[in-house]
Amino acid sequence: MALSYKARRRWALVILVIGLPLYIILAVTILNLLGRPPIWVELLVYVGLGVMWALPLKKVFEGIGQADPDAPPSDRD
């Protein structure tokens, strides 16, 4: 089931306002549990986690910054 443009915009907002801060807290907590790893390990973990959150949500964020493709031509501008 494909999400409509408005539904994708709403979900993108929820993900960015609520989900992303929770994910950041989770990532920092996981790194704190590891103790103090070498800086390169810490960097790799942060970069990996920074990319991993976006991959499953790619379809939600596609085309959000553009005009609604389902809107009548007069409402697009």
Secondary structure as a PSIPRED ss2 file (coil, helix, strand):
# PSIPRED VFORMAT (PSIPRED V4.0)

   1 M C   1.000  0.000  0.000
   2 A C   1.000  0.000  0.000
   3 L C   1.000  0.000  0.000
   4 S C   1.000  0.000  0.000
   5 Y H   0.000  1.000  0.000
   6 K H   0.000  1.000  0.000
   7 A H   0.000  1.000  0.000
   8 R H   0.000  1.000  0.000
   9 R H   0.000  1.000  0.000
  10 R H   0.000  1.000  0.000
  11 W H   0.000  1.000  0.000
  12 A H   0.000  1.000  0.000
  13 L H   0.000  1.000  0.000
  14 V H   0.000  1.000  0.000
  15 I H   0.000  1.000  0.000
  16 L H   0.000  1.000  0.000
  17 V H   0.000  1.000  0.000
  18 I H   0.000  1.000  0.000
  19 G H   0.000  1.000  0.000
  20 L H   0.000  1.000  0.000
  21 P H   0.000  1.000  0.000
  22 L H   0.000  1.000  0.000
  23 Y H   0.000  1.000  0.000
  24 I H   0.000  1.000  0.000
  25 I H   0.000  1.000  0.000
  26 L H   0.000  1.000  0.000
  27 A H   0.000  1.000  0.000
  28 V H   0.000  1.000  0.000
  29 T H   0.000  1.000  0.000
  30 I H   0.000  1.000  0.000
  31 L H   0.000  1.000  0.000
  32 N H   0.000  1.000  0.000
  33 L H   0.000  1.000  0.000
  34 L C   1.000  0.000  0.000
  35 G C   1.000  0.000  0.000
  36 R C   1.000  0.000  0.000
  37 P C   1.000  0.000  0.000
  38 P C   1.000  0.000  0.000
  39 I H   0.000  1.000  0.000
  40 W H   0.000  1.000  0.000
  41 V H   0.000  1.000  0.000
  42 E H   0.000  1.000  0.000
  43 L H   0.000  1.000  0.000
  44 L H   0.000  1.000  0.000
  45 V H   0.000  1.000  0.000
  46 Y H   0.000  1.000  0.000
  47 V H   0.000  1.000  0.000
  48 G H   0.000  1.000  0.000
  49 L H   0.000  1.000  0.000
  50 G H   0.000  1.000  0.000
  51 V H   0.000  1.000  0.000
  52 M H   0.000  1.000  0.000
  53 W C   1.000  0.000  0.000
  54 A C   1.000  0.000  0.000
  55 L H   0.000  1.000  0.000
  56 P H   0.000  1.000  0.000
  57 L H   0.000  1.000  0.000
  58 K H   0.000  1.000  0.000
  59 K H   0.000  1.000  0.000
  60 V H   0.000  1.000  0.000
  61 F H   0.000  1.000  0.000
  62 E C   1.000  0.000  0.000
  63 G C   1.000  0.000  0.000
  64 I C   1.000  0.000  0.000
  65 G C   1.000  0.000  0.000
  66 Q C   1.000  0.000  0.000
  67 A C   1.000  0.000  0.000
  68 D C   1.000  0.000  0.000
  69 P C   1.000  0.000  0.000
  70 D C   1.000  0.000  0.000
  71 A C   1.000  0.000  0.000
  72 P C   1.000  0.000  0.000
  73 P H   0.000  1.000  0.000
  74 S H   0.000  1.000  0.000
  75 D H   0.000  1.000  0.000
  76 R C   1.000  0.000  0.000
  77 D C   1.000  0.000  0.000
